Amino acid sequence: MAADPATSGIGWLEIISDNYSESDGRPLEHVERIAARYPLVMHGVSLNIGGPGKLDRAYVANLRRLRDRVGARWVSDHLCWTGLPGHNTHDLLPLPLTRATLKRTVERVREVQELLGAPLLMENPSTYVAFAADEIPEAEFLAELAERADCGLLLDVNNVYVSHRNHGFDPQDYLAAIPWARVVQLHLAGHSDHGTHCVDTHDQPVCDAVWQLFSDVHQRCPHASVLLEWDGNIPPLADAVAELHKAGAFMSAERA
């Protein structure tokens, strides 16, 4: 297949697991064609790792089947909860960052990994509220989760910035707590800045402050794979690829 100049520099792609894990129709045919051309990773939004009730083992079995079918390199999801048994809110809801939540989340991640037969990557979410009962800063929660569950991390740089703006913590303190050897993947994205708060909308170019934070992150974690997310107000492909090339420029400058 001839190379497409418009996609030059794209080394791999990420799919939303939930769009394909229960499908045998045309969407899956499309993703199989893409998988024949690009390496893929899977990123989910409904694992509900922190939700009440038992783990949905059928959901994880579908993830494993999809992973094996398209040859995905790894599977990731978010440190959050997404609903009650039988009801999906289709939103990434924050967890109370307590010792009890940590213990339960470690057990759930271990269970998922046993069913997948491979490590799971957990992503830091963007959050807009916190619990009065919180006992552990989020970055420390992720660090201890990764160690005790023996899982990987997907660090979303934009989410660190959005949550920093919404909650007022120092992003450098957050980065200092991350176990960088556990970080397999990085996310970059744009967000909506409303002055008093930010919303993780994935519909804007990456802002200067997030690029600067990415530069700090990449220096600590040069081995991680980097993905640009853009889910709304999607620009022409050439513009999105140009935004991706900015990440390459930051990474090359740091190696020089």
N, C-alpha and C positions, 0 to 999 in steps of 0.2 A: 504494500500500500504506500502510495507516495506521501511524503511529509506535507503537512498543511502549514504554511508559514504563519497562519493566524494562531496556531496552537504551539508554536515553537517555544520551548522552555517549560512546558507542562510535563512533569515527570511522572505524576500519578494523580489519581482522583479519589475523592471520598464520596460514598453514597449514604443516604439516610436509610438505615437498615429497614425501618418500618414501612418504607414505600415498596419493598420487594420481598420481605420475608414470608408473606402469606399470599404471594401471587405466583401463578403459573402462566399468566397471559402475556400480552404484548409488552408491558413494562419490563418483565423479566427478560424477554427476548432482546430488548434494547440494551439492558445492562450487561447481558452476556456478550453482545457485540462490542460494547465498550471494554469489557474485561479482556477481550481478545487483543485489544490494542494498548491498553494502559493497565498498570498495576492498580488495584483497588484496595481501599480500607473501608470498614463499615462503622458508621456512627449512628447510635440509636437515641431515641427520645422517649421510650416507653418501657424501659427495663424496670422502672419503679423500685430501684435498689433500696430506697429508704421507706417504702410504703408499708402500711399495716398488712397483716395477713401473711400467708405463705407466698414464697416465690412462685411466679408463673413459670413452671418448668416447661410447659408446652411452648411458651414464647421463646425461651432459651433454645429449645430444640429446633425451632424454626430458624433462629439466628445461626445455629451451627450448620444446618442444611444449606442455608444461603451462602455462608462463608465458604463451605466446601465446594459449592456449585460454581462460584465465581472466582475462587482462589484468593479471597481477601486475605491480606497480610495480617490484620488484627481487627478486633472488635472493641468498640468503646461506647460509653454512655456517660451519664451525668451523675454527680453526687447530689441527689435530690429525691423527691417523691413525686409521683404523677397521678395518684388517684387511690381510690378504695377498691376492694375486690369487686369486679364487675363494672367499674366505672372509671374511665380514663378522662382526666381533666384536660388533656392535651396541653399541659403547661408544666414547666420545670419549677416545682415548688421547693422552697428552702427547707432544709432540715434543722431541727434544734441541735446545736453542736454540743452535745453532752457526752459524758462517758458511757451512758447507757446506749445512746444512739450509735456511738463508735463501735461498741461491742457487737451490736446487732448487725451493723453494716459490714463489719469484718466477716461475720458468719455468712452473710448473704453473698458477698463477693467471692468467698471461698467456694460456696455452693455453685455459683455461676461458672467459676473457672473449672470446677470438676465436671460440669455438664458440657462445657465447651471443649475441654481437653486442652486448654491453652490459657495464658494470662489474659485478663480483661484490663482495659485502660479506663480509668475514671477521670472525668473532666471536672474542673472547678466551674461552678455555674456563675452566671451573673445574678445578683440578688438585690432586692429592693426593700426588704424588711429583715429584721433580726429578732430572735427570741430573747425574752428577758432571762430565760433559763440557760442561755448559752454559757458553756464552761471553757471551751477551747477555741482559740482563733482558727479560722478556716484552714489556713496553710498548715498549721500544726496538726489539725484533724486529718488532712490529706496525707501528710507525711507519716503519721502513725498508722493510718489505714493501709497505705502502701506497704509498710514494713510488716505489719501483722498479718495482712491478707496475702502478701507476696504478689501484689499486682503492679501494673504499670500506671503511669499518669499521662494524661493529655492536658497540658497547660494551655488554657486559652488566655492569651495576653490581653486581648480586648476585655474579657470578663474581669481580669484583675483590675484594669483601669476603671471599668464601669462600677464595680463594687467599691473600689477606693473612693470614687466620687460620691457614691450613694451613702457610704458608711463612715468615711473620714479617716480610714486607717492609712498608714504609710505604705505605699506599694513596695518600697525597698525592704521594709520589715517582712512583708509577705514573701518576697523572693528569697530572703535570707533563710526562711524556714523550709523551703522546698528541697526535697532530696533529689538532686539533679540526675543522679544515676538512674532514677526510676522514670524520668520523663522520656517518653518515646516520641511524642508528637506535640507540635505547637499549632495553635489556631491564631489567625489574624482576621480581623473584621472591622467594619465601620459600625458606628452607633449613632443614635440621636441624642444630642445634648440639649436639654431643656433648661439649662441654667442651674436650677436647684437640684437636678438629678439627671442621670443618663439612662437610656433604655437601649438594650442590646438588640438592635433591629436588623443588623446585617444588610443595610440598604444604602450605605454611604461608603466613600473611600475611607481608608484607614487614616485617622487624624495624626497630626505631628506628635502629639504626646504618646500615642500608642506606638508609633514607630520608634520613638526614643526608648520606651519601655522594652520593645522587642529587641533593640540593640543591646540593652543590658541583659536580657534573657539569653540571647544567642551567645553572648560571650561566656555565660555560665554553662550553656548547654549546646555546644556546637554540633553535637551528634544527632539532635532531634530532627525529624522530618517536619516540614513547615507547610501548612495549608491555608489558603485564603478563602474565607467564606463570604458569599454574596448571594442573599436569598430574596431580596426585594429591590425594586427600582433597578432591575438588572440592566447594566449598560451593554453596548456592543461588545462582542467578544474581545476585540482588539484592546479596548479600554480595560477590561478585566485582566487580560494577560499583562498589560503594561503595569497595572497595580501589583501583580504578582512579581514582575521583574524588579520592583522596588525592593522587595524582600531579598532577592538575589544580590542586589547592589549593596545592601547593608551587610549581608553575609560575606561578600567578597571583600569589602572594605575592612572588615574585622580580621580577615585572614591575611591581608596585605602587610 
